[in-house]
Amino acid sequence: MTKRLEKAFEEASKLPQREQDALAEWLMEELASERRWEELLARSQDRVAEMADEARKKYREHRTKKLSPDEL
C-alpha cells in the first residue's frame, strides 16, 4: 500500500462509523465500476480495430466526406 493511500485510510478512520461505511461502499463501487469498464474495453478492442479498418478502407475508396461542425 502506498503512503498516500495509508494516509487516506488513516484520515478516514477518524470519521464516524456511518461515514466510514459510506466511504467504504463508495470506494468498493468505484473499484467494481473500473473493473467492469476495463473488461468491456478489453473485449471491444477487436471490434474497434475492425471499425477503424473499415473507415480507412472507405476513405481510400473516396466513400467519405468532410464534415463541418455546422453539419453535425
CHARMM-style PDB file with segment names, atoms N, HN, CA, C and O in Angstrom:
ATOM      1  N   MET     1       0.850  -1.175   0.000  1.00  0.00      PROA
ATOM      2  CA  MET     1       0.000   0.000   0.000  1.00  0.00      PROA
ATOM      3  C   MET     1       0.890   1.230   0.000  1.00  0.00      PROA
ATOM      4  O   MET     1       1.909   1.276   0.690  1.00  0.00      PROA
ATOM      5  N   THR     2       0.496   2.219  -0.777  1.00  0.00      PROA
ATOM      6  HN  THR     2      -0.331   2.182  -1.337  1.00  0.00      PROA
ATOM      7  CA  THR     2       1.306   3.432  -0.848  1.00  0.00      PROA
ATOM      8  C   THR     2       1.121   4.277   0.411  1.00  0.00      PROA
ATOM      9  O   THR     2       0.138   4.130   1.137  1.00  0.00      PROA
ATOM     10  N   LYS     3       2.065   5.143   0.647  1.00  0.00      PROA
ATOM     11  HN  LYS     3       2.863   5.262   0.057  1.00  0.00      PROA
ATOM     12  CA  LYS     3       1.976   6.047   1.803  1.00  0.00      PROA
ATOM     13  C   LYS     3       0.755   6.952   1.692  1.00  0.00      PROA
ATOM     14  O   LYS     3       0.090   7.246   2.686  1.00  0.00      PROA
ATOM     15  N   ARG     4       0.472   7.389   0.468  1.00  0.00      PROA
ATOM     16  HN  ARG     4       1.012   7.150  -0.339  1.00  0.00      PROA
ATOM     17  CA  ARG     4      -0.680   8.281   0.269  1.00  0.00      PROA
ATOM     18  C   ARG     4      -1.995   7.578   0.607  1.00  0.00      PROA
ATOM     19  O   ARG     4      -2.878   8.165   1.232  1.00  0.00      PROA
ATOM     20  N   LEU     5      -2.117   6.319   0.187  1.00  0.00      PROA
ATOM     21  HN  LEU     5      -1.399   5.842  -0.321  1.00  0.00      PROA
ATOM     22  CA  LEU     5      -3.331   5.563   0.493  1.00  0.00      PROA
ATOM     23  C   LEU     5      -3.418   5.275   1.991  1.00  0.00      PROA
ATOM     24  O   LEU     5      -4.499   5.335   2.577  1.00  0.00      PROA
ATOM     25  N   GLU     6      -2.280   4.963   2.608  1.00  0.00      PROA
ATOM     26  HN  GLU     6      -1.402   4.914   2.132  1.00  0.00      PROA
ATOM     27  CA  GLU     6      -2.254   4.767   4.060  1.00  0.00      PROA
ATOM     28  C   GLU     6      -2.756   6.016   4.773  1.00  0.00      PROA
ATOM     29  O   GLU     6      -3.534   5.929   5.722  1.00  0.00      PROA
ATOM     30  N   LYS     7      -2.308   7.171   4.313  1.00  0.00      PROA
ATOM     31  HN  LYS     7      -1.675   7.242   3.541  1.00  0.00      PROA
ATOM     32  CA  LYS     7      -2.722   8.444   4.922  1.00  0.00      PROA
ATOM     33  C   LYS     7      -4.229   8.643   4.754  1.00  0.00      PROA
ATOM     34  O   LYS     7      -4.909   9.077   5.684  1.00  0.00      PROA
ATOM     35  N   ALA     8      -4.744   8.327   3.575  1.00  0.00      PROA
ATOM     36  HN  ALA     8      -4.193   7.974   2.820  1.00  0.00      PROA
ATOM     37  CA  ALA     8      -6.178   8.479   3.326  1.00  0.00      PROA
ATOM     38  C   ALA     8      -6.974   7.570   4.261  1.00  0.00      PROA
ATOM     39  O   ALA     8      -7.979   7.997   4.829  1.00  0.00      PROA
ATOM     40  N   PHE     9      -6.532   6.318   4.425  1.00  0.00      PROA
ATOM     41  HN  PHE     9      -5.715   5.972   3.964  1.00  0.00      PROA
ATOM     42  CA  PHE     9      -7.233   5.409   5.328  1.00  0.00      PROA
ATOM     43  C   PHE     9      -7.111   5.862   6.780  1.00  0.00      PROA
ATOM     44  O   PHE     9      -8.045   5.719   7.569  1.00  0.00      PROA
ATOM     45  N   GLU    10      -5.957   6.404   7.114  1.00  0.00      PROA
ATOM     46  HN  GLU    10      -5.198   6.519   6.473  1.00  0.00      PROA
ATOM     47  CA  GLU    10      -5.761   6.919   8.472  1.00  0.00      PROA
ATOM     48  C   GLU    10      -6.757   8.050   8.754  1.00  0.00      PROA
ATOM     49  O   GLU    10      -7.378   8.087   9.816  1.00  0.00      PROA
ATOM     50  N   GLU    11      -6.902   8.961   7.802  1.00  0.00      PROA
ATOM     51  HN  GLU    11      -6.398   8.930   6.939  1.00  0.00      PROA
ATOM     52  CA  GLU    11      -7.860  10.057   7.964  1.00  0.00      PROA
ATOM     53  C   GLU    11      -9.298   9.535   7.990  1.00  0.00      PROA
ATOM     54  O   GLU    11     -10.121  10.000   8.779  1.00  0.00      PROA
ATOM     55  N   ALA    12      -9.591   8.571   7.123  1.00  0.00      PROA
ATOM     56  HN  ALA    12      -8.923   8.194   6.482  1.00  0.00      PROA
ATOM     57  CA  ALA    12     -10.943   8.005   7.082  1.00  0.00      PROA
ATOM     58  C   ALA    12     -11.288   7.304   8.392  1.00  0.00      PROA
ATOM     59  O   ALA    12     -12.448   7.290   8.804  1.00  0.00      PROA
ATOM     60  N   SER    13     -10.285   6.723   9.044  1.00  0.00      PROA
ATOM     61  HN  SER    13      -9.342   6.735   8.709  1.00  0.00      PROA
ATOM     62  CA  SER    13     -10.544   6.008  10.297  1.00  0.00      PROA
ATOM     63  C   SER    13     -10.993   6.955  11.414  1.00  0.00      PROA
ATOM     64  O   SER    13     -11.509   6.504  12.436  1.00  0.00      PROA
ATOM     65  N   LYS    14     -10.804   8.237  11.228  1.00  0.00      PROA
ATOM     66  HN  LYS    14     -10.384   8.603  10.397  1.00  0.00      PROA
ATOM     67  CA  LYS    14     -11.217   9.230  12.233  1.00  0.00      PROA
ATOM     68  C   LYS    14     -12.690   9.629  12.072  1.00  0.00      PROA
ATOM     69  O   LYS    14     -13.260  10.293  12.938  1.00  0.00      PROA
ATOM     70  N   LEU    15     -13.293   9.217  10.957  1.00  0.00      PROA
ATOM     71  HN  LEU    15     -12.829   8.678  10.253  1.00  0.00      PROA
ATOM     72  CA  LEU    15     -14.687   9.559  10.699  1.00  0.00      PROA
ATOM     73  C   LEU    15     -15.608   8.691  11.554  1.00  0.00      PROA
ATOM     74  O   LEU    15     -15.215   7.612  11.999  1.00  0.00      PROA
ATOM     75  N   PRO    16     -16.841   9.167  11.782  1.00  0.00      PROA
ATOM     76  CA  PRO    16     -17.815   8.312  12.468  1.00  0.00      PROA
ATOM     77  C   PRO    16     -18.063   7.027  11.668  1.00  0.00      PROA
ATOM     78  O   PRO    16     -17.877   7.004  10.452  1.00  0.00      PROA
ATOM     79  N   GLN    17     -18.478   5.975  12.349  1.00  0.00      PROA
ATOM     80  HN  GLN    17     -18.629   5.994  13.337  1.00  0.00      PROA
ATOM     81  CA  GLN    17     -18.642   4.668  11.701  1.00  0.00      PROA
ATOM     82  C   GLN    17     -19.562   4.757  10.486  1.00  0.00      PROA
ATOM     83  O   GLN    17     -19.268   4.152   9.455  1.00  0.00      PROA
ATOM     84  N   ARG    18     -20.655   5.488  10.580  1.00  0.00      PROA
ATOM     85  HN  ARG    18     -20.894   5.979  11.417  1.00  0.00      PROA
ATOM     86  CA  ARG    18     -21.593   5.600   9.470  1.00  0.00      PROA
ATOM     87  C   ARG    18     -20.916   6.189   8.232  1.00  0.00      PROA
ATOM     88  O   ARG    18     -21.139   5.719   7.116  1.00  0.00      PROA
ATOM     89  N   GLU    19     -20.099   7.208   8.427  1.00  0.00      PROA
ATOM     90  HN  GLU    19     -19.918   7.590   9.333  1.00  0.00      PROA
ATOM     91  CA  GLU    19     -19.381   7.829   7.311  1.00  0.00      PROA
ATOM     92  C   GLU    19     -18.280   6.911   6.771  1.00  0.00      PROA
ATOM     93  O   GLU    19     -18.028   6.888   5.567  1.00  0.00      PROA
ATOM     94  N   GLN    20     -17.634   6.164   7.648  1.00  0.00      PROA
ATOM     95  HN  GLN    20     -17.839   6.183   8.627  1.00  0.00      PROA
ATOM     96  CA  GLN    20     -16.633   5.201   7.196  1.00  0.00      PROA
ATOM     97  C   GLN    20     -17.279   4.144   6.306  1.00  0.00      PROA
ATOM     98  O   GLN    20     -16.745   3.787   5.256  1.00  0.00      PROA
ATOM     99  N   ASP    21     -18.447   3.645   6.748  1.00  0.00      PROA
ATOM    100  HN  ASP    21     -18.880   3.935   7.601  1.00  0.00      PROA
ATOM    101  CA  ASP    21     -19.156   2.637   5.952  1.00  0.00      PROA
ATOM    102  C   ASP    21     -19.580   3.205   4.601  1.00  0.00      PROA
ATOM    103  O   ASP    21     -19.474   2.522   3.583  1.00  0.00      PROA
ATOM    104  N   ALA    22     -20.056   4.441   4.582  1.00  0.00      PROA
ATOM    105  HN  ALA    22     -20.142   4.996   5.410  1.00  0.00      PROA
ATOM    106  CA  ALA    22     -20.471   5.070   3.325  1.00  0.00      PROA
ATOM    107  C   ALA    22     -19.271   5.240   2.398  1.00  0.00      PROA
ATOM    108  O   ALA    22     -19.370   4.992   1.196  1.00  0.00      PROA
ATOM    109  N   LEU    23     -18.153   5.657   2.951  1.00  0.00      PROA
ATOM    110  HN  LEU    23     -18.073   5.859   3.928  1.00  0.00      PROA
ATOM    111  CA  LEU    23     -16.935   5.821   2.158  1.00  0.00      PROA
ATOM    112  C   LEU    23     -16.460   4.474   1.619  1.00  0.00      PROA
ATOM    113  O   LEU    23     -16.062   4.370   0.459  1.00  0.00      PROA
ATOM    114  N   ALA    24     -16.502   3.453   2.457  1.00  0.00      PROA
ATOM    115  HN  ALA    24     -16.825   3.538   3.399  1.00  0.00      PROA
ATOM    116  CA  ALA    24     -16.088   2.116   2.034  1.00  0.00      PROA
ATOM    117  C   ALA    24     -16.988   1.610   0.910  1.00  0.00      PROA
ATOM    118  O   ALA    24     -16.497   1.042  -0.066  1.00  0.00      PROA
ATOM    119  N   GLU    25     -18.283   1.807   1.035  1.00  0.00      PROA
ATOM    120  HN  GLU    25     -18.682   2.269   1.827  1.00  0.00      PROA
ATOM    121  CA  GLU    25     -19.225   1.367  -0.002  1.00  0.00      PROA
ATOM    122  C   GLU    25     -18.962   2.101  -1.308  1.00  0.00      PROA
ATOM    123  O   GLU    25     -18.956   1.491  -2.377  1.00  0.00      PROA
ATOM    124  N   TRP    26     -18.745   3.406  -1.225  1.00  0.00      PROA
ATOM    125  HN  TRP    26     -18.750   3.902  -0.356  1.00  0.00      PROA
ATOM    126  CA  TRP    26     -18.465   4.197  -2.425  1.00  0.00      PROA
ATOM    127  C   TRP    26     -17.184   3.709  -3.108  1.00  0.00      PROA
ATOM    128  O   TRP    26     -17.139   3.543  -4.327  1.00  0.00      PROA
ATOM    129  N   LEU    27     -16.148   3.485  -2.301  1.00  0.00      PROA
ATOM    130  HN  LEU    27     -16.184   3.620  -1.310  1.00  0.00      PROA
ATOM    131  CA  LEU    27     -14.867   3.040  -2.853  1.00  0.00      PROA
ATOM    132  C   LEU    27     -15.000   1.669  -3.527  1.00  0.00      PROA
ATOM    133  O   LEU    27     -14.460   1.455  -4.612  1.00  0.00      PROA
ATOM    134  N   MET    28     -15.714   0.751  -2.886  1.00  0.00      PROA
ATOM    135  HN  MET    28     -16.153   0.926  -2.004  1.00  0.00      PROA
ATOM    136  CA  MET    28     -15.879  -0.578  -3.480  1.00  0.00      PROA
ATOM    137  C   MET    28     -16.680  -0.503  -4.781  1.00  0.00      PROA
ATOM    138  O   MET    28     -16.372  -1.211  -5.739  1.00  0.00      PROA
ATOM    139  N   GLU    29     -17.705   0.351  -4.818  1.00  0.00      PROA
ATOM    140  HN  GLU    29     -17.955   0.926  -4.039  1.00  0.00      PROA
ATOM    141  CA  GLU    29     -18.481   0.522  -6.048  1.00  0.00      PROA
ATOM    142  C   GLU    29     -17.623   1.124  -7.159  1.00  0.00      PROA
ATOM    143  O   GLU    29     -17.724   0.705  -8.312  1.00  0.00      PROA
ATOM    144  N   GLU    30     -16.794   2.087  -6.826  1.00  0.00      PROA
ATOM    145  HN  GLU    30     -16.712   2.427  -5.889  1.00  0.00      PROA
ATOM    146  CA  GLU    30     -15.903   2.702  -7.820  1.00  0.00      PROA
ATOM    147  C   GLU    30     -14.914   1.683  -8.380  1.00  0.00      PROA
ATOM    148  O   GLU    30     -14.683   1.634  -9.589  1.00  0.00      PROA
ATOM    149  N   LEU    31     -14.340   0.882  -7.513  1.00  0.00      PROA
ATOM    150  HN  LEU    31     -14.528   0.922  -6.531  1.00  0.00      PROA
ATOM    151  CA  LEU    31     -13.386  -0.138  -7.959  1.00  0.00      PROA
ATOM    152  C   LEU    31     -14.079  -1.168  -8.854  1.00  0.00      PROA
ATOM    153  O   LEU    31     -13.522  -1.579  -9.872  1.00  0.00      PROA
ATOM    154  N   ALA    32     -15.273  -1.580  -8.485  1.00  0.00      PROA
ATOM    155  HN  ALA    32     -15.726  -1.246  -7.658  1.00  0.00      PROA
ATOM    156  CA  ALA    32     -16.018  -2.542  -9.302  1.00  0.00      PROA
ATOM    157  C   ALA    32     -16.358  -1.930 -10.653  1.00  0.00      PROA
ATOM    158  O   ALA    32     -16.281  -2.606 -11.679  1.00  0.00      PROA
ATOM    159  N   SER    33     -16.730  -0.662 -10.658  1.00  0.00      PROA
ATOM    160  HN  SER    33     -16.793  -0.113  -9.824  1.00  0.00      PROA
ATOM    161  CA  SER    33     -17.051   0.024 -11.906  1.00  0.00      PROA
ATOM    162  C   SER    33     -15.831   0.098 -12.814  1.00  0.00      PROA
ATOM    163  O   SER    33     -15.942  -0.120 -14.020  1.00  0.00      PROA
ATOM    164  N   GLU    34     -14.689   0.399 -12.255  1.00  0.00      PROA
ATOM    165  HN  GLU    34     -14.599   0.576 -11.275  1.00  0.00      PROA
ATOM    166  CA  GLU    34     -13.448   0.452 -13.035  1.00  0.00      PROA
ATOM    167  C   GLU    34     -13.135  -0.899 -13.659  1.00  0.00      PROA
ATOM    168  O   GLU    34     -12.749  -0.985 -14.824  1.00  0.00      PROA
ATOM    169  N   ARG    35     -13.308  -1.961 -12.862  1.00  0.00      PROA
ATOM    170  HN  ARG    35     -13.623  -1.892 -11.915  1.00  0.00      PROA
ATOM    171  CA  ARG    35     -13.053  -3.311 -13.393  1.00  0.00      PROA
ATOM    172  C   ARG    35     -13.996  -3.628 -14.549  1.00  0.00      PROA
ATOM    173  O   ARG    35     -13.578  -4.214 -15.548  1.00  0.00      PROA
ATOM    174  N   ARG    36     -15.278  -3.242 -14.416  1.00  0.00      PROA
ATOM    175  HN  ARG    36     -15.617  -2.767 -13.605  1.00  0.00      PROA
ATOM    176  CA  ARG    36     -16.234  -3.500 -15.498  1.00  0.00      PROA
ATOM    177  C   ARG    36     -15.833  -2.754 -16.759  1.00  0.00      PROA
ATOM    178  O   ARG    36     -15.880  -3.325 -17.848  1.00  0.00      PROA
ATOM    179  N   TRP    37     -15.434  -1.478 -16.637  1.00  0.00      PROA
ATOM    180  HN  TRP    37     -15.396  -1.014 -15.752  1.00  0.00      PROA
ATOM    181  CA  TRP    37     -15.005  -0.704 -17.810  1.00  0.00      PROA
ATOM    182  C   TRP    37     -13.777  -1.329 -18.449  1.00  0.00      PROA
ATOM    183  O   TRP    37     -13.703  -1.444 -19.673  1.00  0.00      PROA
ATOM    184  N   GLU    38     -12.818  -1.730 -17.636  1.00  0.00      PROA
ATOM    185  HN  GLU    38     -12.878  -1.636 -16.642  1.00  0.00      PROA
ATOM    186  CA  GLU    38     -11.607  -2.342 -18.178  1.00  0.00      PROA
ATOM    187  C   GLU    38     -11.936  -3.629 -18.942  1.00  0.00      PROA
ATOM    188  O   GLU    38     -11.369  -3.885 -20.004  1.00  0.00      PROA
ATOM    189  N   GLU    39     -12.850  -4.433 -18.400  1.00  0.00      PROA
ATOM    190  HN  GLU    39     -13.311  -4.225 -17.538  1.00  0.00      PROA
ATOM    191  CA  GLU    39     -13.255  -5.665 -19.081  1.00  0.00      PROA
ATOM    192  C   GLU    39     -13.963  -5.355 -20.391  1.00  0.00      PROA
ATOM    193  O   GLU    39     -13.697  -5.992 -21.410  1.00  0.00      PROA
ATOM    194  N   LEU    40     -14.868  -4.376 -20.366  1.00  0.00      PROA
ATOM    195  HN  LEU    40     -15.085  -3.859 -19.538  1.00  0.00      PROA
ATOM    196  CA  LEU    40     -15.590  -4.009 -21.587  1.00  0.00      PROA
ATOM    197  C   LEU    40     -14.634  -3.495 -22.659  1.00  0.00      PROA
ATOM    198  O   LEU    40     -14.737  -3.879 -23.824  1.00  0.00      PROA
ATOM    199  N   LEU    41     -13.717  -2.639 -22.272  1.00  0.00      PROA
ATOM    200  HN  LEU    41     -13.633  -2.327 -21.325  1.00  0.00      PROA
ATOM    201  CA  LEU    41     -12.758  -2.100 -23.239  1.00  0.00      PROA
ATOM    202  C   LEU    41     -11.847  -3.191 -23.791  1.00  0.00      PROA
ATOM    203  O   LEU    41     -11.528  -3.197 -24.981  1.00  0.00      PROA
ATOM    204  N   ALA    42     -11.435  -4.099 -22.940  1.00  0.00      PROA
ATOM    205  HN  ALA    42     -11.694  -4.094 -21.974  1.00  0.00      PROA
ATOM    206  CA  ALA    42     -10.564  -5.185 -23.394  1.00  0.00      PROA
ATOM    207  C   ALA    42     -11.293  -6.059 -24.411  1.00  0.00      PROA
ATOM    208  O   ALA    42     -10.698  -6.499 -25.395  1.00  0.00      PROA
ATOM    209  N   ARG    43     -12.573  -6.309 -24.175  1.00  0.00      PROA
ATOM    210  HN  ARG    43     -13.056  -5.952 -23.376  1.00  0.00      PROA
ATOM    211  CA  ARG    43     -13.341  -7.144 -25.106  1.00  0.00      PROA
ATOM    212  C   ARG    43     -13.681  -6.410 -26.392  1.00  0.00      PROA
ATOM    213  O   ARG    43     -13.940  -7.046 -27.414  1.00  0.00      PROA
ATOM    214  N   SER    44     -13.685  -5.079 -26.360  1.00  0.00      PROA
ATOM    215  HN  SER    44     -13.475  -4.562 -25.530  1.00  0.00      PROA
ATOM    216  CA  SER    44     -14.100  -4.318 -27.539  1.00  0.00      PROA
ATOM    217  C   SER    44     -12.940  -3.974 -28.469  1.00  0.00      PROA
ATOM    218  O   SER    44     -13.167  -3.430 -29.550  1.00  0.00      PROA
ATOM    219  N   GLN    45     -11.718  -4.273 -28.083  1.00  0.00      PROA
ATOM    220  HN  GLN    45     -11.533  -4.715 -27.206  1.00  0.00      PROA
ATOM    221  CA  GLN    45     -10.560  -3.884 -28.887  1.00  0.00      PROA
ATOM    222  C   GLN    45     -10.616  -4.442 -30.301  1.00  0.00      PROA
ATOM    223  O   GLN    45     -10.288  -3.738 -31.257  1.00  0.00      PROA
ATOM    224  N   ASP    46     -11.026  -5.694 -30.445  1.00  0.00      PROA
ATOM    225  HN  ASP    46     -11.292  -6.265 -29.669  1.00  0.00      PROA
ATOM    226  CA  ASP    46     -11.103  -6.289 -31.782  1.00  0.00      PROA
ATOM    227  C   ASP    46     -12.137  -5.559 -32.636  1.00  0.00      PROA
ATOM    228  O   ASP    46     -11.900  -5.286 -33.813  1.00  0.00      PROA
ATOM    229  N   ARG    47     -13.277  -5.247 -32.041  1.00  0.00      PROA
ATOM    230  HN  ARG    47     -13.470  -5.469 -31.085  1.00  0.00      PROA
ATOM    231  CA  ARG    47     -14.331  -4.560 -32.800  1.00  0.00      PROA
ATOM    232  C   ARG    47     -13.889  -3.154 -33.176  1.00  0.00      PROA
ATOM    233  O   ARG    47     -14.164  -2.705 -34.288  1.00  0.00      PROA
ATOM    234  N   VAL    48     -13.222  -2.460 -32.290  1.00  0.00      PROA
ATOM    235  HN  VAL    48     -12.999  -2.825 -31.387  1.00  0.00      PROA
ATOM    236  CA  VAL    48     -12.723  -1.113 -32.589  1.00  0.00      PROA
ATOM    237  C   VAL    48     -11.721  -1.177 -33.737  1.00  0.00      PROA
ATOM    238  O   VAL    48     -11.747  -0.327 -34.627  1.00  0.00      PROA
ATOM    239  N   ALA    49     -10.850  -2.161 -33.727  1.00  0.00      PROA
ATOM    240  HN  ALA    49     -10.828  -2.851 -33.004  1.00  0.00      PROA
ATOM    241  CA  ALA    49      -9.865  -2.317 -34.812  1.00  0.00      PROA
ATOM    242  C   ALA    49     -10.573  -2.589 -36.136  1.00  0.00      PROA
ATOM    243  O   ALA    49     -10.178  -2.050 -37.169  1.00  0.00      PROA
ATOM    244  N   GLU    50     -11.619  -3.423 -36.115  1.00  0.00      PROA
ATOM    245  HN  GLU    50     -11.940  -3.861 -35.275  1.00  0.00      PROA
ATOM    246  CA  GLU    50     -12.392  -3.692 -37.329  1.00  0.00      PROA
ATOM    247  C   GLU    50     -13.038  -2.419 -37.867  1.00  0.00      PROA
ATOM    248  O   GLU    50     -13.014  -2.166 -39.071  1.00  0.00      PROA
ATOM    249  N   MET    51     -13.611  -1.625 -36.976  1.00  0.00      PROA
ATOM    250  HN  MET    51     -13.631  -1.831 -35.997  1.00  0.00      PROA
ATOM    251  CA  MET    51     -14.255  -0.376 -37.383  1.00  0.00      PROA
ATOM    252  C   MET    51     -13.240   0.601 -37.974  1.00  0.00      PROA
ATOM    253  O   MET    51     -13.530   1.293 -38.949  1.00  0.00      PROA
ATOM    254  N   ALA    52     -12.053   0.652 -37.380  1.00  0.00      PROA
ATOM    255  HN  ALA    52     -11.817   0.090 -36.587  1.00  0.00      PROA
ATOM    256  CA  ALA    52     -11.011   1.531 -37.904  1.00  0.00      PROA
ATOM    257  C   ALA    52     -10.572   1.078 -39.287  1.00  0.00      PROA
ATOM    258  O   ALA    52     -10.380   1.904 -40.179  1.00  0.00      PROA
ATOM    259  N   ASP    53     -10.413  -0.230 -39.472  1.00  0.00      PROA
ATOM    260  HN  ASP    53     -10.570  -0.901 -38.748  1.00  0.00      PROA
ATOM    261  CA  ASP    53     -10.048  -0.762 -40.798  1.00  0.00      PROA
ATOM    262  C   ASP    53     -11.113  -0.416 -41.831  1.00  0.00      PROA
ATOM    263  O   ASP    53     -10.799  -0.027 -42.956  1.00  0.00      PROA
ATOM    264  N   GLU    54     -12.365  -0.559 -41.441  1.00  0.00      PROA
ATOM    265  HN  GLU    54     -12.620  -0.875 -40.527  1.00  0.00      PROA
ATOM    266  CA  GLU    54     -13.469  -0.248 -42.353  1.00  0.00      PROA
ATOM    267  C   GLU    54     -13.472   1.238 -42.717  1.00  0.00      PROA
ATOM    268  O   GLU    54     -13.689   1.592 -43.876  1.00  0.00      PROA
ATOM    269  N   ALA    55     -13.236   2.095 -41.747  1.00  0.00      PROA
ATOM    270  HN  ALA    55     -13.060   1.807 -40.806  1.00  0.00      PROA
ATOM    271  CA  ALA    55     -13.209   3.536 -42.002  1.00  0.00      PROA
ATOM    272  C   ALA    55     -12.057   3.902 -42.939  1.00  0.00      PROA
ATOM    273  O   ALA    55     -12.231   4.713 -43.848  1.00  0.00      PROA
ATOM    274  N   ARG    56     -10.880   3.305 -42.720  1.00  0.00      PROA
ATOM    275  HN  ARG    56     -10.739   2.646 -41.981  1.00  0.00      PROA
ATOM    276  CA  ARG    56      -9.745   3.576 -43.607  1.00  0.00      PROA
ATOM    277  C   ARG    56     -10.027   3.109 -45.032  1.00  0.00      PROA
ATOM    278  O   ARG    56      -9.673   3.785 -45.997  1.00  0.00      PROA
ATOM    279  N   LYS    57     -10.664   1.954 -45.155  1.00  0.00      PROA
ATOM    280  HN  LYS    57     -10.952   1.405 -44.371  1.00  0.00      PROA
ATOM    281  CA  LYS    57     -10.996   1.430 -46.474  1.00  0.00      PROA
ATOM    282  C   LYS    57     -11.955   2.374 -47.197  1.00  0.00      PROA
ATOM    283  O   LYS    57     -11.773   2.667 -48.379  1.00  0.00      PROA
ATOM    284  N   LYS    58     -12.964   2.842 -46.492  1.00  0.00      PROA
ATOM    285  HN  LYS    58     -13.112   2.604 -45.532  1.00  0.00      PROA
ATOM    286  CA  LYS    58     -13.921   3.773 -47.105  1.00  0.00      PROA
ATOM    287  C   LYS    58     -13.222   5.072 -47.505  1.00  0.00      PROA
ATOM    288  O   LYS    58     -13.532   5.652 -48.546  1.00  0.00      PROA
ATOM    289  N   TYR    59     -12.291   5.522 -46.687  1.00  0.00      PROA
ATOM    290  HN  TYR    59     -12.039   5.051 -45.841  1.00  0.00      PROA
ATOM    291  CA  TYR    59     -11.557   6.746 -47.007  1.00  0.00      PROA
ATOM    292  C   TYR    59     -10.738   6.554 -48.277  1.00  0.00      PROA
ATOM    293  O   TYR    59     -10.748   7.407 -49.164  1.00  0.00      PROA
ATOM    294  N   ARG    60     -10.029   5.434 -48.362  1.00  0.00      PROA
ATOM    295  HN  ARG    60     -10.021   4.741 -47.641  1.00  0.00      PROA
ATOM    296  CA  ARG    60      -9.222   5.149 -49.561  1.00  0.00      PROA
ATOM    297  C   ARG    60     -10.090   5.036 -50.813  1.00  0.00      PROA
ATOM    298  O   ARG    60      -9.651   5.379 -51.910  1.00  0.00      PROA
ATOM    299  N   GLU    61     -11.311   4.559 -50.648  1.00  0.00      PROA
ATOM    300  HN  GLU    61     -11.667   4.280 -49.756  1.00  0.00      PROA
ATOM    301  CA  GLU    61     -12.224   4.398 -51.783  1.00  0.00      PROA
ATOM    302  C   GLU    61     -13.032   5.679 -52.052  1.00  0.00      PROA
ATOM    303  O   GLU    61     -13.961   5.674 -52.861  1.00  0.00      PROA
ATOM    304  N   HSD    62     -12.675   6.757 -51.376  1.00  0.00      PROA
ATOM    305  HN  HSD    62     -11.921   6.761 -50.719  1.00  0.00      PROA
ATOM    306  CA  HSD    62     -13.353   8.054 -51.538  1.00  0.00      PROA
ATOM    307  C   HSD    62     -14.848   7.954 -51.244  1.00  0.00      PROA
ATOM    308  O   HSD    62     -15.666   8.591 -51.908  1.00  0.00      PROA
ATOM    309  N   ARG    63     -15.192   7.154 -50.248  1.00  0.00      PROA
ATOM    310  HN  ARG    63     -14.527   6.637 -49.708  1.00  0.00      PROA
ATOM    311  CA  ARG    63     -16.583   7.000 -49.851  1.00  0.00      PROA
ATOM    312  C   ARG    63     -16.876   7.747 -48.555  1.00  0.00      PROA
ATOM    313  O   ARG    63     -17.848   7.454 -47.858  1.00  0.00      PROA
ATOM    314  N   THR    64     -16.026   8.708 -48.248  1.00  0.00      PROA
ATOM    315  HN  THR    64     -15.236   8.946 -48.814  1.00  0.00      PROA
ATOM    316  CA  THR    64     -16.235   9.530 -47.058  1.00  0.00      PROA
ATOM    317  C   THR    64     -16.351  10.983 -47.481  1.00  0.00      PROA
ATOM    318  O   THR    64     -16.028  11.337 -48.615  1.00  0.00      PROA
ATOM    319  N   LYS    65     -16.809  11.815 -46.573  1.00  0.00      PROA
ATOM    320  HN  LYS    65     -17.071  11.528 -45.651  1.00  0.00      PROA
ATOM    321  CA  LYS    65     -16.870  13.242 -46.869  1.00  0.00      PROA
ATOM    322  C   LYS    65     -16.471  14.018 -45.632  1.00  0.00      PROA
ATOM    323  O   LYS    65     -16.652  13.551 -44.507  1.00  0.00      PROA
ATOM    324  N   LYS    66     -15.935  15.189 -45.842  1.00  0.00      PROA
ATOM    325  HN  LYS    66     -15.789  15.568 -46.756  1.00  0.00      PROA
ATOM    326  CA  LYS    66     -15.546  16.040 -44.724  1.00  0.00      PROA
ATOM    327  C   LYS    66     -16.812  16.588 -44.071  1.00  0.00      PROA
ATOM    328  O   LYS    66     -17.788  16.922 -44.743  1.00  0.00      PROA
ATOM    329  N   LEU    67     -16.769  16.668 -42.781  1.00  0.00      PROA
ATOM    330  HN  LEU    67     -15.977  16.396 -42.234  1.00  0.00      PROA
ATOM    331  CA  LEU    67     -17.888  17.231 -42.027  1.00  0.00      PROA
ATOM    332  C   LEU    67     -17.463  18.543 -41.398  1.00  0.00      PROA
ATOM    333  O   LEU    67     -16.328  18.703 -40.949  1.00  0.00      PROA
ATOM    334  N   SER    68     -18.381  19.456 -41.379  1.00  0.00      PROA
ATOM    335  HN  SER    68     -19.303  19.325 -41.744  1.00  0.00      PROA
ATOM    336  CA  SER    68     -18.132  20.696 -40.653  1.00  0.00      PROA
ATOM    337  C   SER    68     -19.005  20.694 -39.407  1.00  0.00      PROA
ATOM    338  O   SER    68     -20.025  20.005 -39.373  1.00  0.00      PROA
ATOM    339  N   PRO    69     -18.633  21.436 -38.404  1.00  0.00      PROA
ATOM    340  CA  PRO    69     -19.444  21.464 -37.177  1.00  0.00      PROA
ATOM    341  C   PRO    69     -20.893  21.866 -37.457  1.00  0.00      PROA
ATOM    342  O   PRO    69     -21.803  21.426 -36.754  1.00  0.00      PROA
ATOM    343  N   ASP    70     -21.109  22.685 -38.464  1.00  0.00      PROA
ATOM    344  HN  ASP    70     -20.370  23.043 -39.035  1.00  0.00      PROA
ATOM    345  CA  ASP    70     -22.470  23.116 -38.782  1.00  0.00      PROA
ATOM    346  C   ASP    70     -23.325  21.969 -39.330  1.00  0.00      PROA
ATOM    347  O   ASP    70     -24.553  22.023 -39.262  1.00  0.00      PROA
ATOM    348  N   GLU    71     -22.682  20.941 -39.869  1.00  0.00      PROA
ATOM    349  HN  GLU    71     -21.685  20.897 -39.925  1.00  0.00      PROA
ATOM    350  CA  GLU    71     -23.418  19.825 -40.448  1.00  0.00      PROA
ATOM    351  C   GLU    71     -23.712  18.727 -39.425  1.00  0.00      PROA
ATOM    352  O   GLU    71     -24.474  17.804 -39.711  1.00  0.00      PROA
ATOM    353  N   LEU    72     -23.129  18.819 -38.270  1.00  0.00      PROA
ATOM    354  HN  LEU    72     -22.510  19.569 -38.038  1.00  0.00      PROA
ATOM    355  CA  LEU    72     -23.329  17.760 -37.260  1.00  0.00      PROA
ATOM    356  C   LEU    72     -24.645  17.919 -36.550  1.00  0.00      PROA
ATOM    357  OT1 LEU    72     -24.974  17.120 -35.674  1.00  0.00      PROA
TER     358      LEU     72
END
